[in-house]
Every structure is written in C-alpha cells, then in structure tokens.
Amino acid sequence: MDKKKVVYTKSSVDKKIKKTFLFACVGLAIVFALVSIVSIIIISSYSMSQLALFDNSSDHQVAVRNIAILFIIITLVVTGWVTFIVVKKSVKTLHKGICKPMLELILGIRKANEGLEDIGIVMAKDTEDEITLINSVYFKMAKQLKTHVDDIMKLSGLTEKFENSAHYDALTGVYNRRRFGELIQTHAVIAAKKNEPTFICMLDLDLFKKVNDTYGHAAGDEVLKVVAERVKGTVRPYDLFGRYGGEEFVMFLSAPDAEIAVNFAERIRTIVYETPVHFEGIDIPVSTSIGVAQMAPTRNYENAIKAADEALYKAKKNGRNRVELHDESSK
C-alpha cells in the first residue's frame, strides 16, 4: 500500500480520537466541578446559617466563609484530578479495545480494495470518514456477492438441466440409450460378483405407426409417456429401464433363471396391455411385444441386445403382444 495512504489514515483516525475524547474530558470535568460547587455552596450556606443562630460575631462568620472557600478549592482540585485520571484510563481502554481494531480494519480494507478494484468494487473517494469507506466497500461487496450467487444458482440450474438432457429421454423421462449403455456395465459387474444371471429385454409397441396415423403424433407421444410410466413403476430399483429409440424400450434385470425373467417380462406386457391410454376423451388400445435374452459370460451388452432383438422379432412374427425368449441353441 502507498505509504502516504497509511500515514493519512492513521493521522486521520488518531486526530478524531484525540479530539473526541478531549471534548469528553473537558465536559466531564466541567460537570463534576459544577456539581461540586453547587453542593458545597448549599452545604456551606446551610452551615453558616446554623452557626449564625448561635454566634452573631462577624469575624466568626468571615472565618467560616474562608474555610468554606478553601474547602471548595480543595474539592475542585481533587475532583479535577480524579476526573482526569478516570478519563485518561477510559481513553486508553477505548483506544485499545475500539480505536486500534478500527484502525487495523480500515487499513485492511484499503489493502483489500486494491484487489477488489479488479472486480468493480471501489471505495468512496474524497472522504475522511472511515466509517463511510467501510460502509461503501461492504455494501458493494454484498451487492457483488449477491450477483455472483445468482449467477451460480443459474449456472447450477443449467448444469442440472444439461445433465438431465444428457442422461434422460426428454419425452418419457427414462434413461436415454447412451446413459443406459453406460450404467449397464456397472450393473453387470455387480451382478457377476454376486453370481446372479442377468437378462436384456427389448420392448416394442405394437402397430405404433397406426396410432400416430389414426390419432396424431400428440396422441403417440402420450402413449409413449404413459407406457414408460407404467413400466418404470413396475421395474425394481436395482433394474435398469430406458428408451432405446422411437417406440422401442430396453430393460436390464437380474433373475435366478430365464423362466423368472420371462415371467417378469410377461407381467410388464400385461400391465401395458390391460389398460388403454386415455387421450382427449379417446381410449387408445396399446400392446407391446418383448424379446428376452440372457447376458451369458461369453455375450457382451451389444450381443445381448442383438439376441433380445431377435427374440423380439420372433414375438412380432408370432402375432405380437407376447413375450419370447431367445433360443440359445440358435447361437
């Protein structure tokens, strides 16, 4: 920091401190003196009036008056001295406990302001009022901080939206194809450590093009959303479910054997089929065909998808609205 600024600040603060407490000292001394004088005059007058009742000698009264004046002078000296000592101690204590920390705070703010100027925070200029300087910097910092907090909140919201768009399908809210492929690797490793068989299920809505052609694309979107909600509400927390593309969905699940996996897929098929999708006063019948394939140790995710897709094609060929297990003997 510039040496002149430091000297200016110190002298400015010290000058104000000395001036303030000088007035305080003088004021307290005057108050004590006046109170003492008034008190002594009242006591002396009362004493002299009492003495006059018993002795009318003028010499005696003069002597008493002189003693009273001497007593007043001594009292004033003692009072002034006591007042000076008390005020001096008070000034020392206040300077140590208030003024010195305030001076350090002001110097610290001046130092900090050199860096704050880079972000647009400049303390008030052309003022000797240190409190005004502190006040100006504080409120500018608070304002700047609020702006940055608002920016961070907006950025956080944008980041969350970006993550959602990167991980979830915008229409149905389930995992998108890319995110499903990322998560399945971790789930497959966990299942392998537990020695649990895993399966891939491919779901395709039957005659979905006819739904779009008959009821419109808005109705088709509603069908996709409702079906996704039904399946998502059925799968277990440790299973995976996502949209593979168009009217196709994909599911990853663990099951003790193929029969249980097929039964689970059959349960989902029934849930989708048994209740039509209601849209703008119209009940739209919906069904799905499902192909199931096991992720064997020698079959990776891509091969399992291919096998499940073959089973799905078989379900379509055999009349739709059914579940088919991939024929392992065809490998």
N, C-alpha and C positions, 0 to 999 in steps of 0.2 A: 504494500500500500504506500501511497505517496506520504512522505514524512510530514509535509505541511498539513495534510488532512488529519493525521493523528494528533499533531500539536494543536490544531484548531479545535478538534473535538474535545480534547482533554481540557484546554483552557476554557472553552465554552461551557462545559459541564461544571468544572470547578468554580468558575465565576458565578454561575447561577446558584450553586450550592452555598457558597460563602455569602452571597447577597441575601438569599432566602433566610439562612439561619442568623445572620446579623440582625435583620429586622425582627426575627423571633426573640433573640436575646434582649434587644432594646425594649421590645414590647413587654416581655415578661418582667424585666427589671422595673419598668415604669409602673406596671400593675402592682407588683409586690410593694414598691415604695409608696404608692398612693394608699393602698390598703393599710400599710403600717402607720403612715402619718395620720390617717383618719382615726384608726384605732387608738393610737397614742393620745391624740388630741382629746378624744372623747374620754379616755381614762384619766388624763391629766385634769381636764375641766371638772370631771366628777370629783377627783381627789381634792382639788383646790376648793371647790365649793363646800366639801365636807370639812376641810381644815378651817375655812372662814367662819364656820359656825362656832368653832371653839377658840379661835385666836384671830382678832381683828388687826393684828400688827402688820403694817405694810411691808416691813423688812422681811418678816417671815414669809409673806406671800411671794415676794420677789425671789427669795431663796428657793422656794418650792418651784416657782416658774423656771428658774435657771436649771434646777435639777431635771425638770421635765424636758427642757430643750436639749440638755446633754443626753438624756436618755433617748430622745428622738434621733439625735445624730448617730449615737452608737448603734441604734436599731437599724437605721438606714444603711450604715456601713456593713453591718453583719448581713442584712437582707441582700444587699447588692452583691456581697462576696458569695453568699450561698447560691444566689441566682446565677452568678457567673459560673460557679463550679458545676451546678446541675445542667445548665445549658451546654457547657463545654463537653460534659460527659455524653449528653444526648446527641450533640453534633457528631462526636466521634463514633458513637454506636450507629447512628443513622447513616453516616458516611460509609462505614464498614459493611453494614448489612443491606443498604439500599443503593446508595450512590455509586459505590465501586462496582457492584454487579451490573448496574445500569450502564456504566461507562464501558465495561467489557462487552456488554450486549450490543451497544451502539457500534463499537469498533468491529465486532464480529459481523454485524450487518453490513458495514461498509466494505469489509473484505469480501463477504459473500456476494455483495452486489456486483462486484467486478465480473463474477462468473454468471450472475443472473441476467446481466445485460444482453448476453448472447441469446437468451430465450424471451427477450422483450420485457423484462422486469427492470424498471429504472426507478430509483427512489426520487422523492420530491427534491427539487433543486431550489437554490436561493432561499434557504431557510436555516435558522439557527435552532429551531425547535426539534430536538432529537426525538421526542415522542411522535411528532408528525412524520419524521423519517421512518421510524419503526412502523407506524400505522400504515404509511403508504406502501412499504415493502410487503407487510403482512397481507394486506387486502389484495394486492396484485398477485402475490404468490397463491393465495386462496383461490382467486379467480382463475389463475392459470392452471392450478391443480384440478379444479372442477372441470375445466375444459379437457384436460388430459384424461380424467376419469371417464367423462362422457365418451371421449374417443375410444378409450379402452373397452367400455361397455359395448359400443357399436361394433368394434373390431371383434369382440368376443361373440356377439350375436352373429356376425358374418362368418366367423370361423365355425360356429356350430352349424349354421346353415350349409356351409361348404362341406363339412364332414357328413351331414345328413345326405346331401346330394351325391356325395362320393360313395356312401355306403348303402343307401336305401333307394328303392324304386320310388319315383316321385308320385306315381298314381296310387299304388297299393300300400306303400309304407313298409313292405317287407324287404329283406336283403336283395340287392341287385345281383346280377350274375357275377360280377367281378368280386364283390365282397364275399359272396357265398363261396367262391373258389378259394379265397384267402383263408376263411375260417375253417373250411373242411379239413385242411391239412392238420391244423392243431387238434381238432376233434378226433380225427382218425388216429393220430399218435396216442392220444389219451385212451381211446378205446382199445388200441393194440396193447398198451401196457396193462390194461385190465383184462385182456384176453377176451374181449366182447366182440362178436361178429357185428359188422356194420353193413348198411344197405343204402342204396340210392333209389329214390322213387321219382319218376318223371310223370307229371300230371299235365294233361292237355284237355281243355274244354272242348266238348263235342260240338261240331257244327257252329263254331263261334262266328264264322263269316256270315252265316244265315241270321244270327242275332243282330249283327251290325246292319245288314241289308234290310231286315224287317223293321227293326225298332230304332235304328240310328246309332251313330257312334257314341253319343252320350249314354244311351242305354247299355252299349257294350262296355264302356268304362265303368258303369255302375256294377255290372255283372262281375267284372274283374275284381273290383274293390270288395264286393260282398263275399265272393269266393275266397279271396285272400284272408279276409277277417275270420271266416269260418274255419279255415284250415289252421291259421295262426292260433286261434283259440283252442285247437284240438291237440296240436303237437306239444310234446313235453319240453320243459325248459332246457334240457340238455340236447335236444334235437335242433336241426337247422332247417329253415324254410325260406325260400327266396323265389323271385321271379326270374325265369331263365330267358324269356323273350316272348313278345306277342302274347298269346293265350297259354303259353307253357309255363309251368312252375316246377321247381325241383326241391326234393326233400332228402335230408340225410338223417338216418336214425340208427340206433343200436338196438339189437334184439337177440335173444338167445339162439333163434334159428329162423330159417326162411319162412316157416309156416306162421310164426307170430308176426313177422314183418308184413306178410301178405294180409293177415287179419287186420293189422293196424291200417294198412292202405285201404282195405275194404271198408273200414269204419269211416275213413275220410270220404270215400266215394259216396257212401250212404248219406253223410251229413250234407254234402254238396247237392245231392240229387233230391232229397226228400222235401225240401222247401224251395219253392220258386223264388226268384228275385223280384221284389216289388219295385216298380219304377213308374212314376207318374200315372198311378192308377192301373197299371198293367202288371200282371203276373207273368214273368218270363221263365219258362222251364229251363233248367240248367243241369247238365250231367258232365261227368269227366271220366276219361279213360286213364288208367295208371299202369305204368310198367315198373317192375321191381327187379333190381339186380344186386347181388352181393358184392361188396368190395373185398375180394379174396386177397391174400398176401401177394399174389402174382398179378393183381389187377389194380392199377392206379386209378386216380379220380377220372381221368379222361376216358379210360377204357370202361370204367363202371358206368359213366354217363352214356357211352355208346351202347353198352349192353342193356341199360334201362330203356334207352330209346328204341332198341329192337323189340323189347317186350311191350312197349307202348304201341308200336306199330302193329304188333300181333293182337293187342286188345282192340284196336280200331278195326282191324281186319275181321275179327270175330264178332263184330256187332256193336262196338262202343259201349260206354257206360259199364265198364268191367275192369277187373284187375288181372294182370298177367305177370307171372314170374319168369324171368329169363331162363331159358333152357340151358343149363350148364353143359349138357352133353353136346351142344352145338358149337362149343369153343374149338 
